[in-house]
Amino acid sequence: MPDYALMNQLVFEGNQAEVKSLTEGALDEGRDVKEVLEEGLIAGMKVVGEDFKRNKIFVPEVLLAARAMKAGMSVLEPLLTACDGDAQRDVIVMGTVKGDLHDIGKNLVGMMAEGAGFTVVDLGTNTSAEEFIAAVREHDALILGMSALLTTTMVYMKTVVDAVKEQGVDVSVCIGGAPVGPEFCDEIGAHGYAADAASAVQLFKRLVAARNSG
């Protein structure tokens, strides 16, 4: 039986080599790939997310943990793709809006979302409404996540929301970043706002659950 508690701890500590080794070992023992993902990797990142939200750990520790999880995912992803063709993970398309080149917050949200079991399509920075919509359609995404760090670029979020509505794209739009808040979210007609990475993942889960139940 794999020591998933140890794997969780090593993910938390950001030990990439050991996480990868234990992931390979669990598969060698014949464990189900989804079991290894859920109990070995995602469970470890859940602890990271909770501690980050409570300010017990900070961005550098989260980044280390996310990289350790990615080391394990590099082993699992080919198998997940092969055995999970009809049940792909929920997709989030993310990007920093047009005119804005800041991406640390976005990258952190993306890592945390992947750690929670989502597939993240990262469009990078300076992303136009057309690029967001094209990616949502291409990947059949359920969530469109936008970030902005500047008051001069946050206004572009409304351009994206309006374009999504005008083109009838069925996706939940989420926003984040230093200058935005819940009031701005309501003002532009987005579906949700999150103040930090851990809250963003919880928001994504709520929106997906609501879509699935509807």
N, C-alpha and C positions, 0 to 999 in steps of 0.2 A: 504493500500500500504506500503510495507516495506521501511524503511528509508535506502536506499542503500548508500547514501552519508555518513550517520553515520557509517554504516558498513565498508565502505572504510577507514574512518578516524580511526576506531578502529583497523582495520588490520594494518594500517600504524603505529599506536601507540603500536602494539603488545599486545593488550588486549585479551588474549585467551578466557577467560570465557565469556566476553560480545559478542565476535564474534560468539562463539558457540551458545549462547543464541539467538542472532538475527537470525542466520541461522535456528535454530529450529523454531523460531517464523514465519519466512517467509514461511517455509514449512507448518506450521499450518494454515497459511492464504490461503493455496492452490496455492502458487506461483510455477511455473515450476522449477524443480530442475536445469535445465541448465541456466535459467534466474538468479537464486540465485548465481550460480557459476560464471557466467560472470559478472553480475552487482554488486554483493556483494563482492566476493573474488578476482577474477582476476583483476577487475578494481582497487582495492586497491593496489594490488601488482605491477600493472603497474606504479603507482605513485612512489612506493618504488624504482622500477628499474630505473626510470628516475632520481630521486633525488640521487641515489647511483652513477649513471654514471656521474652526475654533481658535485660529491663530496659534496653534501649538507648533506648527511648522510653517515654513515660508516658501517663496517661489523657487529658490535653488534646490531645496529638498524635493519639491514636487517634480521639478524637471529631471532630477536624478532618478526618481522612482518611475517616471514615465518612460525614460530611456531603458530602464531595466525591464519594464513590461514589454516594450517594443522588442527587446532581445528575445524574450519568450515568444512573442507573436511572430517573429521571423521564422520560428520553427513550426508554429501552428497554422499560419495563414494558408500555405499551399494545401494542407489537409482540410481546412475549413472550406476552402473554395471547391475542393473536389467532392466533399460529401454533403455540401449544403447548398447545392445549386438552386433548389426550389425555395429555400428559406434564408435569403440573404439578410444580413443585419440591417437595421434601419440606418438610412443614410442622412448625414448632415452636410450641406454645402456651406462653407464658411469663407469669409474674406474681409479684408479691410476695405472700406469704401473708396471710391474714386477720389483722387487728390490726396489721399492719406497713406503714408509709408510706414506707419507704426504697426508692429505685429507681435510684440511680446505677449500682450494680454490675449490676443486671438490664438496664438500658438499654445498658450497654457490651457485655454478652454478646449482646444482641439485634442490635446494630449489627455486631458481629464475625460473628455467624451469617449475617446477610444478606450480608455481604461474602464469605462462603464459599459462597454460593449457595442458602441455605435461605430459605424464606418464613417470616417470623416474625409470629405473631399475639400482640400485646402486650396483656394484660388489665389492665395497670397495677398499682396497689397494692391492699392490703386485699382480696385475692381469695379467695373461698370455694371449698370443695371442689366445690360444685354448679356454680359458674361455670367452674372448670377443666374439669370433665367435659363440660359443655355445649359449651364451645368446642372441645374435642378431637373430640367427635362431629360438630359442625357443619363443622369444617374438615378432618376425616379426618387429624388430626395423628399423626405417628409419635413425637414427643417431647413430654413435658410437663415444663417447666422451672420450678422454684420457687426463690425466694430469700427469705432472712430475715436481718435484721441484729441482732435481739434474741433473747436466750435465752428470753424470755417468749413469743415468737411462733414460734420454731423448732419447738416441740412440735406446732404445727398441721400441720406437714408430714406427720406420721404420720396425722393425720385424713384428709388428702388421699389418701395411699397406701392406707389402709384402704378408703376410699370407692371408689377406682379398682378395687381387687380385688373388693370386694363386688358392684360393678355389672358386673364382667366386661369392663371397658374395656381394649382391646388397645392399650396405649401404654407407652412406656418413660419412667419417671419419673426426672428428674435434679434434684439439689439443689445449692445453693451459698449462700454468705454467710459472714460473719465467724465466727459462733458454731458453724457445723457443720463436720463433717469426715467422713472415710471410715468411721470407727467408727459415727457416728450414722447414716450412710447405710445401713450394714448392719443396724443396730439396727431401723430403721423399715421396712426392706424395699424401699428405693428401688433403682433400677437403676444409678445412677452419681452420683459427686460430682466436682466440679471446683473447684480453688482459685482460678482466675482465668479471664478471658474467653478467652484463647487455648487454655487447656486444656479449657474447656467446648466449644469448637468441635470440637476433636479427639475429645472424648467423644461428641458428637452424631454425628460421622461414623462412629465405631466402632460405635455402637449401630444406626445405620441400615444399615450394611454387614452387621452380624450378622443383622438382621431380614430383609434382602433375600436373604441366602445361606441362611437357614433355610427 
